[in-house]
Amino acid sequence: MEITVTEFCFNNPAGGTAISDGSFNNEAYPQRTATVTPIKGWHDYECGWRFIGTSADPQLTAYLEAHGHATDRRVFFSEFDLADRRDLGPLIDFANHQGQ
């Protein structure tokens, strides 16, 4: 499954949080969207559905290699970052069936 997001968080080179819009003192992701493959999801009662994924497109991979952590290349996103809200249903199904 591949999902398109409009914003995401990732680990910066020091292991701290960076945001794709550049608001945490990092270079902004130059594309309007990024494609990710979800690997984990859960419901957070304060923040809604949250997900962890990996890059599914070469531009995102290159960005993470240039601006992210050397070994931890995960991306973090929420239901509010989805480019297409219709993707939320399949993502919830994915999250609910993890480990079964």
PyMOL commands that place a pseudoatom at each C-alpha (Angstrom):
pseudoatom trace, name=CA, resn=MET, resi=1, chain=A, elem=C, hetatm=0, pos=[0.000, 0.000, 0.000]
pseudoatom trace, name=CA, resn=GLU, resi=2, chain=A, elem=C, hetatm=0, pos=[1.276, 3.456, -0.901]
pseudoatom trace, name=CA, resn=ILE, resi=3, chain=A, elem=C, hetatm=0, pos=[-0.156, 6.665, 0.534]
pseudoatom trace, name=CA, resn=THR, resi=4, chain=A, elem=C, hetatm=0, pos=[0.379, 10.266, -0.555]
pseudoatom trace, name=CA, resn=VAL, resi=5, chain=A, elem=C, hetatm=0, pos=[0.853, 12.827, 2.207]
pseudoatom trace, name=CA, resn=THR, resi=6, chain=A, elem=C, hetatm=0, pos=[1.099, 16.613, 2.175]
pseudoatom trace, name=CA, resn=GLU, resi=7, chain=A, elem=C, hetatm=0, pos=[3.314, 16.869, 5.256]
pseudoatom trace, name=CA, resn=PHE, resi=8, chain=A, elem=C, hetatm=0, pos=[5.361, 14.538, 7.439]
pseudoatom trace, name=CA, resn=CYS, resi=9, chain=A, elem=C, hetatm=0, pos=[7.846, 14.437, 10.281]
pseudoatom trace, name=CA, resn=PHE, resi=10, chain=A, elem=C, hetatm=0, pos=[11.172, 12.624, 10.226]
pseudoatom trace, name=CA, resn=ASN, resi=11, chain=A, elem=C, hetatm=0, pos=[14.329, 12.296, 12.290]
pseudoatom trace, name=CA, resn=ASN, resi=12, chain=A, elem=C, hetatm=0, pos=[16.967, 14.941, 11.654]
pseudoatom trace, name=CA, resn=PRO, resi=13, chain=A, elem=C, hetatm=0, pos=[20.696, 14.031, 11.520]
pseudoatom trace, name=CA, resn=ALA, resi=14, chain=A, elem=C, hetatm=0, pos=[21.000, 14.390, 15.315]
pseudoatom trace, name=CA, resn=GLY, resi=15, chain=A, elem=C, hetatm=0, pos=[17.958, 12.169, 15.927]
pseudoatom trace, name=CA, resn=GLY, resi=16, chain=A, elem=C, hetatm=0, pos=[15.537, 14.978, 16.801]
pseudoatom trace, name=CA, resn=THR, resi=17, chain=A, elem=C, hetatm=0, pos=[12.270, 15.873, 15.117]
pseudoatom trace, name=CA, resn=ALA, resi=18, chain=A, elem=C, hetatm=0, pos=[12.174, 17.613, 11.749]
pseudoatom trace, name=CA, resn=ILE, resi=19, chain=A, elem=C, hetatm=0, pos=[9.064, 18.635, 9.816]
pseudoatom trace, name=CA, resn=SER, resi=20, chain=A, elem=C, hetatm=0, pos=[8.777, 18.589, 6.037]
pseudoatom trace, name=CA, resn=ASP, resi=21, chain=A, elem=C, hetatm=0, pos=[7.618, 22.224, 5.919]
pseudoatom trace, name=CA, resn=GLY, resi=22, chain=A, elem=C, hetatm=0, pos=[10.981, 23.332, 7.343]
pseudoatom trace, name=CA, resn=SER, resi=23, chain=A, elem=C, hetatm=0, pos=[9.523, 24.798, 10.531]
pseudoatom trace, name=CA, resn=PHE, resi=24, chain=A, elem=C, hetatm=0, pos=[11.981, 22.971, 12.829]
pseudoatom trace, name=CA, resn=ASN, resi=25, chain=A, elem=C, hetatm=0, pos=[15.114, 24.637, 11.448]
pseudoatom trace, name=CA, resn=ASN, resi=26, chain=A, elem=C, hetatm=0, pos=[15.550, 22.197, 8.581]
pseudoatom trace, name=CA, resn=GLU, resi=27, chain=A, elem=C, hetatm=0, pos=[15.301, 22.576, 4.824]
pseudoatom trace, name=CA, resn=ALA, resi=28, chain=A, elem=C, hetatm=0, pos=[11.701, 22.196, 3.605]
pseudoatom trace, name=CA, resn=TYR, resi=29, chain=A, elem=C, hetatm=0, pos=[10.745, 19.255, 1.398]
pseudoatom trace, name=CA, resn=PRO, resi=30, chain=A, elem=C, hetatm=0, pos=[10.605, 20.798, -2.104]
pseudoatom trace, name=CA, resn=GLN, resi=31, chain=A, elem=C, hetatm=0, pos=[7.611, 18.822, -3.413]
pseudoatom trace, name=CA, resn=ARG, resi=32, chain=A, elem=C, hetatm=0, pos=[3.914, 19.402, -2.614]
pseudoatom trace, name=CA, resn=THR, resi=33, chain=A, elem=C, hetatm=0, pos=[3.367, 15.725, -1.742]
pseudoatom trace, name=CA, resn=ALA, resi=34, chain=A, elem=C, hetatm=0, pos=[5.365, 12.637, -0.814]
pseudoatom trace, name=CA, resn=THR, resi=35, chain=A, elem=C, hetatm=0, pos=[4.501, 8.975, -1.288]
pseudoatom trace, name=CA, resn=VAL, resi=36, chain=A, elem=C, hetatm=0, pos=[5.048, 6.654, 1.666]
pseudoatom trace, name=CA, resn=THR, resi=37, chain=A, elem=C, hetatm=0, pos=[4.476, 3.008, 2.502]
pseudoatom trace, name=CA, resn=PRO, resi=38, chain=A, elem=C, hetatm=0, pos=[2.874, 2.622, 5.942]
pseudoatom trace, name=CA, resn=ILE, resi=39, chain=A, elem=C, hetatm=0, pos=[4.488, 0.112, 8.306]
pseudoatom trace, name=CA, resn=LYS, resi=40, chain=A, elem=C, hetatm=0, pos=[2.564, 0.826, 11.522]
pseudoatom trace, name=CA, resn=GLY, resi=41, chain=A, elem=C, hetatm=0, pos=[-0.556, 2.672, 12.615]
pseudoatom trace, name=CA, resn=TRP, resi=42, chain=A, elem=C, hetatm=0, pos=[-2.515, 3.340, 15.802]
pseudoatom trace, name=CA, resn=HIS, resi=43, chain=A, elem=C, hetatm=0, pos=[-5.253, 5.568, 17.157]
pseudoatom trace, name=CA, resn=ASP, resi=44, chain=A, elem=C, hetatm=0, pos=[-4.140, 8.300, 19.532]
pseudoatom trace, name=CA, resn=TYR, resi=45, chain=A, elem=C, hetatm=0, pos=[-7.083, 9.597, 21.554]
pseudoatom trace, name=CA, resn=GLU, resi=46, chain=A, elem=C, hetatm=0, pos=[-5.633, 13.124, 21.472]
pseudoatom trace, name=CA, resn=CYS, resi=47, chain=A, elem=C, hetatm=0, pos=[-4.364, 13.265, 17.885]
pseudoatom trace, name=CA, resn=GLY, resi=48, chain=A, elem=C, hetatm=0, pos=[-6.475, 10.827, 15.881]
pseudoatom trace, name=CA, resn=TRP, resi=49, chain=A, elem=C, hetatm=0, pos=[-4.890, 8.209, 13.645]
pseudoatom trace, name=CA, resn=ARG, resi=50, chain=A, elem=C, hetatm=0, pos=[-1.093, 8.275, 13.456]
pseudoatom trace, name=CA, resn=PHE, resi=51, chain=A, elem=C, hetatm=0, pos=[1.189, 6.278, 11.199]
pseudoatom trace, name=CA, resn=ILE, resi=52, chain=A, elem=C, hetatm=0, pos=[4.821, 5.405, 10.614]
pseudoatom trace, name=CA, resn=GLY, resi=53, chain=A, elem=C, hetatm=0, pos=[6.021, 4.711, 7.111]
pseudoatom trace, name=CA, resn=THR, resi=54, chain=A, elem=C, hetatm=0, pos=[8.976, 4.545, 4.780]
pseudoatom trace, name=CA, resn=SER, resi=55, chain=A, elem=C, hetatm=0, pos=[9.688, 6.362, 1.547]
pseudoatom trace, name=CA, resn=ALA, resi=56, chain=A, elem=C, hetatm=0, pos=[7.967, 5.033, -1.551]
pseudoatom trace, name=CA, resn=ASP, resi=57, chain=A, elem=C, hetatm=0, pos=[9.317, 7.590, -4.007]
pseudoatom trace, name=CA, resn=PRO, resi=58, chain=A, elem=C, hetatm=0, pos=[12.830, 8.496, -5.153]
pseudoatom trace, name=CA, resn=GLN, resi=59, chain=A, elem=C, hetatm=0, pos=[12.473, 12.224, -4.398]
pseudoatom trace, name=CA, resn=LEU, resi=60, chain=A, elem=C, hetatm=0, pos=[11.546, 11.561, -0.780]
pseudoatom trace, name=CA, resn=THR, resi=61, chain=A, elem=C, hetatm=0, pos=[14.347, 9.016, -0.446]
pseudoatom trace, name=CA, resn=ALA, resi=62, chain=A, elem=C, hetatm=0, pos=[16.882, 11.548, -1.753]
pseudoatom trace, name=CA, resn=TYR, resi=63, chain=A, elem=C, hetatm=0, pos=[15.528, 14.232, 0.607]
pseudoatom trace, name=CA, resn=LEU, resi=64, chain=A, elem=C, hetatm=0, pos=[15.781, 11.931, 3.636]
pseudoatom trace, name=CA, resn=GLU, resi=65, chain=A, elem=C, hetatm=0, pos=[19.307, 10.881, 2.660]
pseudoatom trace, name=CA, resn=ALA, resi=66, chain=A, elem=C, hetatm=0, pos=[20.353, 14.540, 2.405]
pseudoatom trace, name=CA, resn=HIS, resi=67, chain=A, elem=C, hetatm=0, pos=[18.508, 15.963, 5.425]
pseudoatom trace, name=CA, resn=GLY, resi=68, chain=A, elem=C, hetatm=0, pos=[17.539, 13.083, 7.689]
pseudoatom trace, name=CA, resn=HIS, resi=69, chain=A, elem=C, hetatm=0, pos=[19.140, 10.697, 10.140]
pseudoatom trace, name=CA, resn=ALA, resi=70, chain=A, elem=C, hetatm=0, pos=[21.852, 8.449, 8.715]
pseudoatom trace, name=CA, resn=THR, resi=71, chain=A, elem=C, hetatm=0, pos=[20.111, 5.177, 9.606]
pseudoatom trace, name=CA, resn=ASP, resi=72, chain=A, elem=C, hetatm=0, pos=[16.556, 5.956, 10.774]
pseudoatom trace, name=CA, resn=ARG, resi=73, chain=A, elem=C, hetatm=0, pos=[14.709, 6.987, 7.624]
pseudoatom trace, name=CA, resn=ARG, resi=74, chain=A, elem=C, hetatm=0, pos=[11.150, 6.513, 8.889]
pseudoatom trace, name=CA, resn=VAL, resi=75, chain=A, elem=C, hetatm=0, pos=[8.500, 9.145, 8.219]
pseudoatom trace, name=CA, resn=PHE, resi=76, chain=A, elem=C, hetatm=0, pos=[5.680, 9.954, 10.625]
pseudoatom trace, name=CA, resn=PHE, resi=77, chain=A, elem=C, hetatm=0, pos=[2.277, 11.277, 9.573]
pseudoatom trace, name=CA, resn=SER, resi=78, chain=A, elem=C, hetatm=0, pos=[-1.275, 11.572, 10.816]
pseudoatom trace, name=CA, resn=GLU, resi=79, chain=A, elem=C, hetatm=0, pos=[-4.712, 11.295, 9.270]
pseudoatom trace, name=CA, resn=PHE, resi=80, chain=A, elem=C, hetatm=0, pos=[-4.630, 15.079, 8.818]
pseudoatom trace, name=CA, resn=ASP, resi=81, chain=A, elem=C, hetatm=0, pos=[-1.592, 14.846, 6.520]
pseudoatom trace, name=CA, resn=LEU, resi=82, chain=A, elem=C, hetatm=0, pos=[-3.274, 12.639, 3.915]
pseudoatom trace, name=CA, resn=ALA, resi=83, chain=A, elem=C, hetatm=0, pos=[-3.452, 14.145, 0.426]
pseudoatom trace, name=CA, resn=ASP, resi=84, chain=A, elem=C, hetatm=0, pos=[-6.635, 12.118, -0.186]
pseudoatom trace, name=CA, resn=ARG, resi=85, chain=A, elem=C, hetatm=0, pos=[-8.908, 11.579, 2.815]
pseudoatom trace, name=CA, resn=ARG, resi=86, chain=A, elem=C, hetatm=0, pos=[-10.313, 8.460, 1.128]
pseudoatom trace, name=CA, resn=ASP, resi=87, chain=A, elem=C, hetatm=0, pos=[-7.044, 6.739, 2.050]
pseudoatom trace, name=CA, resn=LEU, resi=88, chain=A, elem=C, hetatm=0, pos=[-7.950, 6.873, 5.742]
pseudoatom trace, name=CA, resn=GLY, resi=89, chain=A, elem=C, hetatm=0, pos=[-10.328, 3.882, 5.622]
pseudoatom trace, name=CA, resn=PRO, resi=90, chain=A, elem=C, hetatm=0, pos=[-7.747, 1.478, 4.166]
pseudoatom trace, name=CA, resn=LEU, resi=91, chain=A, elem=C, hetatm=0, pos=[-5.114, 2.850, 6.568]
pseudoatom trace, name=CA, resn=ILE, resi=92, chain=A, elem=C, hetatm=0, pos=[-7.384, 2.190, 9.563]
pseudoatom trace, name=CA, resn=ASP, resi=93, chain=A, elem=C, hetatm=0, pos=[-8.000, -1.348, 8.286]
pseudoatom trace, name=CA, resn=PHE, resi=94, chain=A, elem=C, hetatm=0, pos=[-4.239, -1.797, 7.938]
pseudoatom trace, name=CA, resn=ALA, resi=95, chain=A, elem=C, hetatm=0, pos=[-3.623, -0.511, 11.476]
pseudoatom trace, name=CA, resn=ASN, resi=96, chain=A, elem=C, hetatm=0, pos=[-6.352, -2.698, 12.966]
pseudoatom trace, name=CA, resn=HIS, resi=97, chain=A, elem=C, hetatm=0, pos=[-4.993, -5.860, 11.334]
pseudoatom trace, name=CA, resn=GLN, resi=98, chain=A, elem=C, hetatm=0, pos=[-1.340, -5.461, 12.302]
pseudoatom trace, name=CA, resn=GLY, resi=99, chain=A, elem=C, hetatm=0, pos=[0.083, -8.511, 13.972]
pseudoatom trace, name=CA, resn=GLN, resi=100, chain=A, elem=C, hetatm=0, pos=[-2.851, -10.769, 13.153]
for i in range(1, 100): cmd.bond("trace and resi %d" % i, "trace and resi %d" % (i + 1))
show_as sticks, trace
zoom trace
